[in-house]
Amino acid sequence: MASLKLGSKSEVFHLDGDSWFCSSGLASDVIIEVGNTFFHLHKFPLLSRSGVLEQLIGEFCREDDRKCAMQLHDIPGGAKTFLLVAKFCYGIKMELNALNIVQLRCAAEYLRMDEDYGNGNLIMQSENFLNEIFGNWTDSIKALETCEETLSYAEELHIVSRCINSLAMKACADPSLFSWPVSGPQSTYSSESTKFWNGIHVSSKSRKVREDWWFEDVSFLRLPLYKRLILEVGSRGTKPEIIAGSLIHYARRHLPLLGRQANIDDGTFCAPVSNVSASSEVDQRRLLEEIVELLPHQKCVTPTKFLIRLLRTSMILHASLSCRENLEKCIGAQLEQAALEDLLIPNLGYSVETLYDIDCIQRILDHFLLLDRNGNDCISTRLEDGQLMVPNSVTPLTMVANLIDGYLAEVAPDVNLKLPKFQSLAAAIPDFARPLDDGIYRAIDIYLKAHHWLTDSEREQICRLMNCQKLSLEASTHAAQNERLPLRVIVQVLFFEQLRLRTSVASWLFVSDNIENSHNMSGNLAVLGGTNIAAPYADACTTENRAIVISNNMKERVSELEKECMSMKEELDKLVKTKGGWNMILKKFGLRIKFKSSEQKASKLLVNSKTNREISSTSPLMNSKEHHDSGES
């Protein structure tokens, strides 16, 4: 810490009770009361340096009075600072440093200790040293902290603004642009082992500094000064990520409730709660609301996990409605970055209906969908090469859909969760946002299991949230055997599975026919290809072998599909035996399952395919022989 020594005389002041005496050999002739402390001093050293003291001594002291008394209760810094002023007036050795310079500068201005009352007076001495303090980061932080004690006087003298500007300039500066590291201004900093840059201890081998090097130092400032500093740093073009990082660091230090939620894996420092003085709930609420206002509004600048923690803390501290709305909007703007465990916000309302705050997640989701819809509208209106551009938000929307499906599965076991709330949250996701409906099916199944008292109409209603066509094979198999689902839903699942099976068989047969047709065409082309007989024969053999392999693979696939078809038929038979009205339902859906005819058709197609393949394999040889005989003749 920088220091400046003034005066040359030895110490003559001593304390006796609540009074300071000057043992200069002369009896004191003036008593100055500052707060609860009395100073027994002499008139001449005081009035020769201070315009205010000269005026007071002239008013209160008469020539025939042996002692006069006066009061200076309003002096900045109180009795501690006035003692330094008295030492300066007497020329006694004293030391200026970052911890007393602000109060001493304010007191010198208050007492009018300018150059009219002696060269090198206290105003000039303190101002020069103050400018030297502003060149050092650590000393500037300490000086700014002491401004709290004499804030009004420090504001009038622009000490606060000059100190904040100095700190903001250093926080925004790139150390690589300077001679790194550089020695400090004082001789005490010029040792070979320790070097300084802006008052920061740096090893001589260091060449790089992190962007968050100043977060810890400014986190000790009181909120009003910290707010002014962070606004000044932001106005100088600092990246919003750095501003957000500093606010996160400050919030974790001064909000104990937020600190308890923080995890070590965030990679940022979090002061232990025991080291932070427990402030009142009102102060914490005001601090949280101020931090929310200071957070950058750009998307994905502030981590979503931290925003959700702030939202939880705001609910506990009963923050203002506008504060919570701002947090919900910020979370909604980047909801795709949230984790499932972060969304499980406990319900802290006065009327606790559900275990988790479903309404809060609904509002966050609505804001996300609103922004996504607006973004898609803007992108879709632009045309490029006559084609509609694909919206960039499809991937985030899909991520949010999976997130909400997982959230619904977590809150579904709550017996107090009403069906309309579950439906509202699930139906908010567009159908195209879910590539598969396995997630929403899982949530519906859990909800039906926990709410077994639902009526048939309510079960039908909740099952409309999923699309049976978009269930995976595993989910379809589970749904077909799920007794909690309505019969109509089970029939739909089985119908779409059969449709999928038929489509798959048809596609395999179509591919096989195309391969054989291409083989026949290549054989015919080999006959017309010229006089070279060995090359077409080799090509025909290669094509024949490839066709045999593909045919074998297709046989295996058709066999597997037939087994699956028989399995589905057995499941249908079981359901028909156990549940009534199936024939009517099957007729309604047009399910005429004739497995035997399907098997005969598939077998017939395989025989025809094999016959065509044998004919096509022999045709190149016959054509080649005829061509050879015609050549001899």
C-alpha positions in Angstrom: 0.0 0.0 0.0 1.3 3.4 -1.0 2.1 5.9 1.7 3.4 9.5 2.1 5.2 10.8 5.2 4.7 14.4 6.3 6.2 16.5 9.1 9.6 16.2 10.8 8.9 16.7 14.5 8.6 13.9 17.0 5.3 12.9 18.6 4.0 15.3 21.2 0.3 14.2 21.4 -0.9 11.8 24.1 -4.3 10.6 25.1 -5.7 10.9 28.6 -9.1 9.4 28.9 -11.2 11.1 26.2 -8.9 14.1 25.8 -5.8 14.6 23.7 -3.0 16.9 25.1 -0.1 18.5 23.3 3.1 18.3 25.5 5.0 21.1 23.8 5.9 22.9 27.1 3.3 25.6 26.7 -0.2 25.6 28.3 -3.0 25.0 25.9 -5.3 28.0 25.2 -8.0 26.4 23.1 -10.2 23.4 23.6 -11.9 21.9 20.5 -14.6 19.3 21.0 -15.1 16.8 18.2 -17.8 14.3 19.0 -17.0 12.9 22.4 -13.3 13.7 22.2 -11.6 16.9 23.5 -8.4 18.4 22.0 -6.3 20.7 24.2 -4.3 22.7 21.6 -2.8 26.1 20.9 -4.3 28.9 18.8 -1.4 30.0 16.6 -0.6 26.6 14.9 -4.2 26.2 14.0 -5.2 29.6 12.7 -2.0 29.8 10.6 -3.1 26.8 8.6 -6.9 26.9 8.5 -9.3 29.6 7.5 -12.2 28.0 9.3 -10.3 27.6 12.6 -9.1 31.2 12.3 -12.7 32.4 12.0 -13.9 30.3 14.9 -11.0 31.4 17.2 -11.8 35.0 16.3 -15.5 34.5 17.2 -15.2 32.4 20.4 -12.0 33.5 21.9 -11.4 36.9 23.6 -8.1 38.5 24.5 -8.7 38.2 28.2 -9.8 34.6 28.1 -7.1 32.1 29.2 -8.9 29.3 27.3 -11.7 29.3 24.8 -13.8 26.3 23.7 -15.4 25.5 20.4 -17.0 22.5 18.7 -16.3 20.8 15.3 -18.9 18.0 15.3 -19.4 18.2 11.5 -15.8 17.7 10.4 -15.5 14.8 8.0 -13.8 11.7 9.5 -14.5 12.8 13.1 -12.0 12.9 15.9 -9.6 10.4 14.2 -9.2 12.6 11.2 -9.0 15.8 13.2 -6.0 14.4 15.1 -4.1 14.0 11.8 -5.1 17.6 10.9 -3.7 18.8 14.3 -0.5 16.9 13.7 -0.1 18.5 10.3 -0.6 22.0 11.8 2.1 21.3 14.4 4.5 19.8 11.8 4.5 16.4 13.6 5.4 13.2 11.7 2.4 11.6 10.1 1.7 9.1 7.3 -0.9 9.3 4.6 -2.2 6.1 3.0 -5.1 4.8 1.0 -7.2 4.2 4.2 -7.1 7.9 5.5 -6.5 10.0 2.5 -10.1 10.5 1.5 -11.2 11.6 5.0 -8.1 13.8 5.3 -8.8 15.4 1.9 -12.4 16.1 2.8 -11.4 17.5 6.2 -8.8 19.8 4.6 -11.5 21.2 2.3 -13.9 21.6 5.2 -11.3 23.6 7.2 -10.2 25.6 4.2 -6.5 24.6 4.5 -5.5 26.0 1.1 -2.4 27.9 -0.1 -3.7 31.2 1.3 -2.7 29.8 4.7 0.8 28.6 3.9 2.6 26.9 1.0 2.2 23.2 0.7 -0.9 23.2 2.8 -3.0 20.1 3.5 -5.3 20.5 0.5 -2.4 20.4 -2.0 -0.6 17.6 -0.2 -3.6 15.4 0.0 -4.7 16.1 -3.5 -1.3 15.2 -4.9 -1.2 11.9 -3.0 -4.8 11.1 -4.0 -3.8 11.4 -7.7 -1.0 8.9 -7.0 -3.5 6.6 -5.3 -5.7 6.6 -8.4 -2.8 5.1 -10.4 -2.9 1.9 -8.3 -5.6 -0.7 -8.4 -5.5 -2.0 -4.8 -5.1 1.5 -3.3 -8.0 2.8 -5.4 -10.3 0.0 -4.1 -9.4 0.8 -0.5 -9.9 4.5 -1.1 -13.3 3.9 -2.7 -14.4 1.8 0.3 -13.5 4.6 2.7 -15.7 7.0 0.7 -18.7 5.5 2.4 -17.8 7.2 5.7 -17.8 10.7 4.1 -19.9 10.1 1.0 -21.5 13.6 0.7 -18.1 15.4 1.0 -16.4 12.9 -1.3 -19.1 13.4 -3.9 -18.7 17.2 -3.8 -15.0 16.9 -4.4 -15.6 14.3 -7.2 -13.4 11.8 -5.3 -15.9 9.0 -5.8 -16.3 9.6 -9.6 -12.5 9.9 -10.1 -11.9 6.7 -8.2 -14.6 4.8 -10.1 -13.3 6.0 -13.4 -9.8 4.9 -12.5 -11.0 1.5 -11.5 -13.2 1.1 -14.6 -10.3 2.0 -16.9 -8.1 -0.6 -15.3 -10.8 -3.3 -15.4 -11.5 -2.7 -19.1 -7.8 -2.4 -20.1 -6.0 -5.3 -21.7 -2.9 -6.1 -19.7 -1.2 -7.5 -22.8 -1.1 -4.0 -24.3 1.2 -2.8 -21.5 4.7 -3.7 -20.4 3.7 -6.8 -18.4 4.5 -6.9 -15.6 5.6 -3.4 -14.6 7.0 -2.1 -11.4 4.9 -0.1 -9.1 5.4 3.6 -8.5 6.8 3.3 -5.1 10.2 2.1 -4.1 8.7 -0.5 -1.9 7.4 -2.2 -5.0 10.7 -2.2 -6.9 12.0 -5.5 -5.4 13.2 -8.1 -8.0 11.0 -10.9 -6.6 7.7 -9.0 -6.6 6.3 -6.8 -9.3 3.0 -5.0 -9.7 0.6 -4.0 -12.4 -2.1 -1.6 -11.2 -1.4 -2.8 -7.7 -1.8 -6.5 -8.4 1.0 -8.8 -7.2 2.3 -10.7 -10.2 5.1 -13.2 -10.5 7.9 -12.1 -12.8 7.2 -15.3 -14.9 3.5 -14.5 -15.4 2.5 -13.5 -18.9 -1.2 -14.0 -18.9 -4.1 -12.8 -16.7 -7.7 -14.0 -16.6 -10.6 -11.6 -17.6 -12.1 -12.1 -14.1 -9.1 -10.9 -12.2 -10.9 -8.0 -10.7 -14.2 -9.7 -9.6 -13.0 -10.6 -6.1 -11.7 -7.1 -5.3 -14.9 -5.2 -6.3 -17.2 -7.8 -4.6 -16.3 -6.2 -1.2 -17.8 -2.8 -2.2 -21.2 -1.7 -0.9 -24.0 -2.0 -3.4 -24.4 1.7 -4.4 -20.7 2.0 -5.2 -20.5 -1.4 -6.9 -23.5 -0.5 -9.0 -21.9 2.7 -10.2 -18.6 0.9 -11.0 -20.3 -1.9 -13.0 -22.3 0.6 -15.0 -19.1 2.6 -15.8 -17.3 -0.6 -16.8 -20.3 -1.5 -19.1 -20.4 1.9 -20.6 -16.7 1.5 -21.8 -17.6 -1.4 -24.1 -16.8 -4.3 -21.9 -18.2 -7.7 -23.1 -21.6 -8.5 -21.5 -20.2 -11.9 -20.5 -17.7 -10.2 -18.2 -20.3 -7.9 -16.7 -22.5 -10.9 -16.0 -19.6 -12.8 -14.4 -18.9 -10.0 -12.0 -22.6 -9.8 -11.0 -22.7 -13.5 -10.4 -19.6 -13.3 -8.2 -21.1 -10.3 -6.3 -24.5 -12.0 -5.8 -23.0 -15.2 -4.4 -20.9 -13.3 -1.9 -23.8 -11.2 -0.6 -26.8 -13.5 -1.0 -26.4 -16.4 1.5 -29.5 -18.1 0.1 -28.1 -18.1 -3.4 -24.7 -19.3 -2.1 -26.3 -22.4 -0.6 -27.7 -23.4 -4.0 -24.3 -22.9 -5.8 -22.4 -26.0 -6.8 -18.6 -26.4 -6.9 -18.7 -27.5 -10.5 -19.6 -24.0 -11.7 -15.9 -23.1 -11.6 -16.5 -19.8 -9.9 -15.6 -18.7 -6.4 -18.3 -18.7 -3.8 -17.6 -17.2 -0.4 -18.6 -19.4 2.5 -21.9 -18.4 4.1 -20.2 -18.2 7.5 -17.9 -15.5 6.3 -20.7 -13.3 5.1 -22.6 -11.1 7.6 -26.2 -12.1 7.6 -28.1 -9.1 6.3 -31.8 -8.6 6.8 -34.4 -10.0 4.4 -35.2 -6.5 3.2 -31.6 -5.8 2.4 -31.2 -9.1 0.5 -34.4 -8.5 -1.4 -33.3 -5.0 -2.4 -29.9 -6.4 -3.4 -31.4 -9.2 -5.5 -33.7 -6.8 -7.3 -30.8 -4.5 -8.1 -28.7 -7.3 -9.5 -31.6 -8.5 -11.7 -31.8 -5.0 -13.2 -28.0 -4.9 -13.8 -27.9 -8.2 -15.6 -27.2 -7.9 -19.4 -30.3 -8.5 -21.5 -28.5 -10.3 -24.3 -29.4 -14.0 -24.8 -27.1 -16.7 -23.5 -24.9 -14.2 -21.7 -25.9 -15.1 -18.2 -26.0 -18.9 -17.4 -29.5 -20.3 -17.3 -28.6 -22.2 -14.1 -27.8 -19.0 -12.3 -31.0 -17.3 -13.5 -33.1 -20.1 -12.2 -31.3 -19.9 -8.8 -32.0 -16.2 -8.7 -35.7 -16.9 -9.5 -35.8 -19.4 -6.6 -34.2 -17.0 -4.2 -36.6 -14.2 -5.3 -39.5 -16.4 -4.4 -38.1 -17.1 -1.0 -37.4 -13.4 -0.4 -40.8 -12.4 -1.8 -39.2 -10.1 -4.4 -41.3 -7.7 -6.5 -43.5 -9.1 -9.3 -41.5 -7.2 -11.9 -38.3 -8.8 -10.7 -39.7 -12.3 -11.0 -41.2 -11.5 -14.4 -37.9 -10.3 -15.7 -36.2 -13.4 -14.5 -38.8 -15.6 -16.1 -38.4 -13.8 -19.4 -34.6 -14.2 -19.3 -34.9 -17.9 -18.6 -37.6 -18.3 -21.3 -35.3 -16.7 -23.9 -32.7 -19.4 -23.4 -34.8 -22.3 -22.0 -33.0 -24.8 -24.3 -29.9 -24.5 -22.1 -31.7 -25.4 -18.9 -31.3 -28.8 -17.1 -34.2 -30.8 -15.9 -33.2 -30.7 -12.3 -33.1 -26.9 -12.4 -36.7 -26.7 -13.5 -37.9 -28.5 -10.4 -38.7 -25.3 -8.5 -40.6 -26.0 -5.2 -44.0 -24.4 -4.9 -43.6 -21.6 -2.3 -46.9 -19.9 -2.9 -49.5 -19.2 -0.2 -51.9 -21.7 -1.7 -49.6 -24.7 -2.2 -51.6 -27.1 -4.5 -48.7 -29.0 -6.1 -45.3 -30.0 -5.0 -43.6 -28.0 -7.8 -44.4 -24.6 -9.3 -46.1 -25.7 -12.5 -47.5 -22.2 -13.2 -44.0 -20.7 -13.2 -42.7 -23.3 -15.8 -45.8 -22.6 -17.9 -45.1 -18.9 -18.0 -41.4 -19.6 -18.9 -42.4 -22.0 -21.7 -45.0 -19.5 -23.0 -42.3 -16.8 -23.3 -39.9 -19.2 -25.1 -42.6 -20.2 -27.6 -43.5 -16.5 -28.2 -39.9 -15.7 -29.0 -39.5 -18.8 -31.1 -42.7 -18.0 -33.1 -41.6 -14.5 -33.7 -38.2 -15.7 -34.9 -39.7 -18.2 -37.2 -42.0 -15.6 -38.7 -39.1 -13.3 -39.4 -37.0 -16.0 -41.0 -39.9 -17.5 -43.0 -40.7 -14.3 -44.8 -37.3 -14.3 -46.4 -36.9 -16.2 -49.7 -33.6 -17.4 -51.1 -33.4 -18.9 -54.6 -37.1 -19.4 -54.6 -37.1 -21.7 -51.6 -38.3 -21.1 -48.1 -35.5 -20.9 -45.6 -35.5 -23.4 -42.8 -35.9 -21.8 -39.3 -32.9 -21.9 -37.1 -34.9 -22.5 -34.0 -36.0 -26.0 -34.8 -33.2 -27.5 -32.8 -33.8 -25.4 -29.7 -37.5 -26.1 -29.9 -36.8 -29.9 -30.1 -34.5 -29.6 -27.0 -37.2 -27.7 -25.1 -39.8 -30.3 -26.1 -37.6 -33.1 -24.7 -37.0 -31.0 -21.6 -40.7 -30.4 -21.0 -41.6 -34.1 -21.6 -39.0 -35.0 -18.9 -40.4 -32.4 -16.6 -43.9 -33.7 -17.0 -42.7 -37.2 -16.2 -41.1 -35.8 -13.0 -44.2 -33.9 -11.8 -46.7 -36.6 -12.9 -46.6 -38.6 -9.7 -48.0 -35.6 -7.7 -51.5 -36.6 -6.8 -52.5 -32.9 -6.5 -51.5 -32.2 -10.1 -54.8 -31.5 -11.9 -55.4 -32.8 -15.4 -55.9 -29.3 -16.9 -52.5 -28.1 -15.8 -50.9 -31.3 -17.1 -52.7 -30.9 -20.4 -51.9 -27.2 -20.7 -48.2 -27.7 -20.3 -48.0 -30.7 -22.6 -50.2 -29.2 -25.3 -48.1 -26.0 -25.5 -45.4 -27.9 -27.4 -46.2 -28.1 -31.1 -46.6 -31.6 -32.6 -43.7 -31.1 -35.1 -41.3 -30.3 -32.2 -41.3 -33.9 -31.1 -39.5 -36.3 -33.5 -40.8 -39.2 -31.3 -43.6 -39.1 -28.7 -41.9 -41.6 -26.4 -41.3 -38.9 -23.8 -44.8 -37.6 -23.6 -46.1 -41.2 -23.6 -43.9 -42.0 -20.6 -45.3 -38.9 -18.8 -48.9 -39.9 -19.6 -48.3 -43.4 -18.4 -46.8 -42.2 -15.1 -49.7 -39.7 -14.6 -52.3 -42.4 -15.3 -50.6 -44.7 -12.8 -50.6 -42.0 -10.1 -54.2 -40.9 -10.9 -55.9 -44.2 -11.2 -59.3 -42.7 -10.3 -59.6 -40.9 -13.7 -62.7 -41.6 -15.7 -62.6 -43.2 -19.2 -63.3 -39.9 -20.9 -60.5 -38.2 -19.0 -58.1 -41.0 -20.0 -59.2 -40.6 -23.6 -58.6 -36.8 -23.2 -55.1 -37.1 -21.9 -54.1 -39.7 -24.4 -54.9 -37.2 -27.2 -51.7 -35.4 -26.3 -49.6 -38.1 -28.0 -49.4 -39.3 -31.6 -49.5 -43.1 -31.8 -47.8 -42.9 -35.2 -44.7 -41.3 -33.6 -44.0 -44.0 -31.0 -40.9 -46.1 -31.3 -41.0 -49.9 -31.6 -40.2 -50.3 -27.9 -42.8 -47.7 -26.9 -45.4 -49.3 -29.2 -44.8 -52.7 -27.7 -45.2 -51.3 -24.2 -48.4 -49.4 -25.1 -50.0 -52.4 -26.7 -49.7 -54.3 -23.4 -50.6 -51.2 -21.2 -53.9 -51.9 -19.4 -54.0 -48.2 -18.2 -54.5 -47.0 -21.7 -58.0 -46.8 -23.2 -59.0 -49.5 -25.7 -59.1 -47.0 -28.6 -55.5 -46.0 -28.0 -54.3 -49.6 -27.9 -56.1 -50.3 -31.2 -54.5 -47.3 -32.8 -51.1 -48.4 -31.7 -51.6 -51.9 -33.1 -53.1 -50.5 -36.3 -50.1 -48.2 -37.0 -47.7 -51.0 -36.1 -49.4 -53.3 -38.7 -49.3 -50.4 -41.2 -45.6 -49.9 -40.5 -45.0 -53.7 -40.9 -46.8 -53.8 -44.3 -44.9 -50.8 -45.5 -41.6 -52.3 -44.5 -42.4 -55.6 -46.3 -43.5 -53.8 -49.4 -40.3 -51.7 -49.5 -38.1 -54.8 -49.2 -39.9 -56.6 -52.0 -39.7 -53.5 -54.2 -36.0 -53.2 -53.6 -35.5 -56.9 -54.5 -37.5 -56.5 -57.8 -35.4 -53.5 -58.8 -32.2 -55.4 -58.2 -33.3 -58.3 -60.3 -34.5 -56.0 -63.1 -31.2 -54.3 -63.1 -29.4 -57.7 -63.3 -31.5 -58.7 -66.3 -30.8 -55.4 -68.0 -27.0 -55.8 -67.4 -27.1 -59.3 -68.9 -28.8 -58.1 -72.1 -26.4 -55.3 -72.4 -23.5 -57.8 -72.1 -24.7 -59.6 -75.3 -24.8 -56.3 -77.2 -21.5 -55.1 -75.9 -19.0 -56.3 -78.6 -16.8 -59.3 -79.3 -15.3 -59.7 -75.9 -17.0 -62.8 -74.3 -15.0 -63.2 -71.1 -15.8 -59.7 -69.7 -19.6 -60.0 -69.9 -19.4 -63.5 -68.4 -17.4 -62.2 -65.4 -19.8 -59.3 -64.9 -22.8 -61.7 -65.0 -21.2 -63.9 -62.4 -20.5 -61.0 -60.1 -24.0 -59.7 -60.4 -25.4 -63.2 -59.8 -23.4 -63.5 -56.6 -24.6 -60.1 -55.4 -28.2 -60.9 -56.1 -27.9 -64.2 -54.2 -26.6 -62.4 -51.1 -29.3 -59.7 -51.3 -32.0 -62.4 -51.8 -30.8 -64.3 -48.7 -30.9 -61.2 -46.6 -34.3 -60.4 -47.8 -35.5 -63.9 -46.9 -34.3 -63.4 -43.4 -36.0 -60.1 -43.1 -39.3 -61.4 -44.4 -39.1 -64.3 -42.0 -38.6 -61.8 -39.1 -41.5 -59.7 -40.3 -43.7 -62.8 -40.5 -42.8 -63.7 -36.9 -43.7 -60.2 -35.7 -46.9 -60.4 -37.6 -47.8 -63.7 -35.9 -46.9 -62.2 -32.5 -49.2 -59.3 -33.1 -52.0 -61.6 -34.2 -51.7 -63.6 -30.9 -51.8 -60.4 -28.9 -55.0 -59.4 -30.7 -56.5 -62.8 -30.0 -55.8 -62.4 -26.3 -57.3 -59.0 -26.2 -60.4 -60.2 -28.0 -60.9 -62.9 -25.5 -60.4 -60.7 -22.4 -62.2 -57.5 -23.6 -65.6 -57.2 -25.3 -66.6 -55.2 -28.3 -63.3 -55.8 -30.2 -65.0 -57.0 -33.4 -66.9 -53.8 -33.7 -63.7 -51.7 -33.0 -61.7 -53.7 -35.5 -64.3 -53.2 -38.2 -64.4 -49.5 -37.4 -60.7 -49.2 -38.0 -60.9 -51.6 -41.1 -58.5 -54.1 -39.6 -58.9 -57.2 -41.8 -55.9 -59.2 -40.6 -55.4 -62.1 -42.9 -52.0 -63.4 -42.0 -52.3 -66.7 -44.0 -53.1 -64.8 -47.2 -50.2 -62.4 -46.5 -47.8 -65.4 -45.9 -49.0 -67.0 -49.2 -48.5 -63.8 -51.1 -45.0 -63.3 -49.7 -44.1 -66.9 -50.5 -45.4 -66.5 -54.1 -43.4 -63.4 -54.6 -40.3 -65.2 -53.4 -40.9 -68.1 -55.8 -41.4 -65.7 -58.7 -38.3 -63.8 -57.7 -36.2 -66.9 -57.6 -37.5 -68.1 -61.0 -36.8 -64.8 -62.6 -33.3 -64.8 -61.1 -32.6 -68.3 -62.6 -33.8 -67.3 -66.0 -31.8 -64.1 -66.0 -28.6 -66.0 -64.8 -28.7 -68.5 -67.7 -29.6 -65.9 -70.4 -26.1 -64.4 -70.7 -24.6 -67.9 -71.4 -27.2 -68.8 -74.0 -26.9 -65.5 -75.7 -23.1 -65.8 -75.7 -23.3 -69.3 -77.3 -25.6 -68.2 -80.0 -23.4 -65.3 -80.8 -20.4 -67.7 -81.0 -22.2 -70.1 -83.4 -23.2 -67.3 -85.7 -19.6 -66.1 -85.8 -18.4 -69.6 -87.0 -21.0 -69.8 -89.7 
